[in-house]
Amino acid sequence: MTTVKITEDILLKELFKLIPESKELLKPYGFLKIEKLNIEDVVTDKLSLKGFLKLMGYGEGTVGAVLKDIQILYNKKLEEV
């Protein structure tokens, strides 16, 4: 598996395909509500990571922190392979 730099512009659909564990990471930031409303398919196809967090009311600081956590998840996944 090659190293990929995850950016805030990645679509949620692509993010979840690349790193399924990231869905759990996003639940406290509002993704749980998206699941409960049963609109996951619509949201993941249309929104980037940054767009999702902005929609949920979070600013740039949170986007950076979440992005860092996602990159850590991805790096751990690489180490396992």
C-alpha positions as CSV (number, residue, x, y, z in Angstrom):
1,M,0.0,0.0,0.0
2,T,1.4,3.4,-0.9
3,T,1.4,6.4,1.3
4,V,-1.4,8.9,0.7
5,K,-1.6,12.4,2.1
6,I,-5.1,12.9,3.3
7,T,-6.4,16.4,2.8
8,E,-9.5,18.3,4.0
9,D,-10.9,18.2,0.4
10,I,-11.3,14.4,0.4
11,L,-14.9,13.3,-0.1
12,L,-16.4,11.4,2.8
13,K,-17.2,8.5,0.5
14,E,-13.5,8.2,-0.6
15,L,-12.3,8.7,3.0
16,F,-14.6,5.9,4.3
17,K,-13.4,3.6,1.5
18,L,-9.8,4.3,2.2
19,I,-10.1,4.3,6.0
20,P,-13.3,2.7,7.3
21,E,-12.4,3.5,10.9
22,S,-12.6,7.2,10.2
23,K,-16.4,6.9,10.3
24,E,-16.2,6.1,14.0
25,L,-13.8,9.1,14.5
26,L,-16.4,11.4,12.9
27,K,-19.4,10.2,14.9
28,P,-18.8,12.6,17.9
29,Y,-18.6,15.5,15.3
30,G,-22.1,14.9,14.0
31,F,-21.8,11.8,11.8
32,L,-23.9,9.8,14.3
33,K,-26.8,12.3,13.6
34,I,-26.3,11.8,9.9
35,E,-26.7,8.0,10.4
36,K,-29.8,8.4,12.6
37,L,-31.4,10.6,9.9
38,N,-30.6,7.9,7.4
39,I,-29.0,10.4,5.0
40,E,-25.6,8.9,5.0
41,D,-25.6,8.0,1.3
42,V,-26.4,11.6,0.2
43,V,-24.0,13.2,2.6
44,T,-21.0,11.0,1.9
45,D,-21.3,11.4,-1.9
46,K,-21.5,15.2,-1.8
47,L,-19.5,16.5,1.1
48,S,-15.8,16.7,1.7
49,L,-14.3,16.3,5.2
50,K,-14.0,20.1,5.5
51,G,-17.6,20.6,4.2
52,F,-19.0,18.1,6.6
53,L,-17.3,19.7,9.6
54,K,-18.3,23.2,8.5
55,L,-21.9,22.0,8.1
56,M,-21.7,20.7,11.6
57,G,-20.5,24.1,12.9
58,Y,-16.8,23.4,13.4
59,G,-14.0,25.8,12.4
60,E,-10.6,25.4,10.9
61,G,-9.0,24.4,14.2
62,T,-11.3,21.4,14.5
63,V,-10.8,20.5,10.8
64,G,-7.0,20.4,11.4
65,A,-7.3,18.3,14.5
66,V,-9.6,15.8,12.8
67,L,-7.4,15.7,9.8
68,K,-4.4,14.9,12.0
69,D,-6.3,12.1,13.7
70,I,-7.3,10.6,10.4
71,Q,-3.8,10.7,9.1
72,I,-2.7,8.9,12.3
73,L,-5.4,6.2,11.6
74,Y,-4.1,5.9,8.1
75,N,-0.5,5.6,9.2
76,K,-1.4,2.8,11.6
77,K,-3.2,1.0,8.9
78,L,-0.1,1.2,6.7
79,E,2.0,-0.3,9.5
80,E,-0.3,-3.3,9.8
81,V,0.2,-4.2,6.1
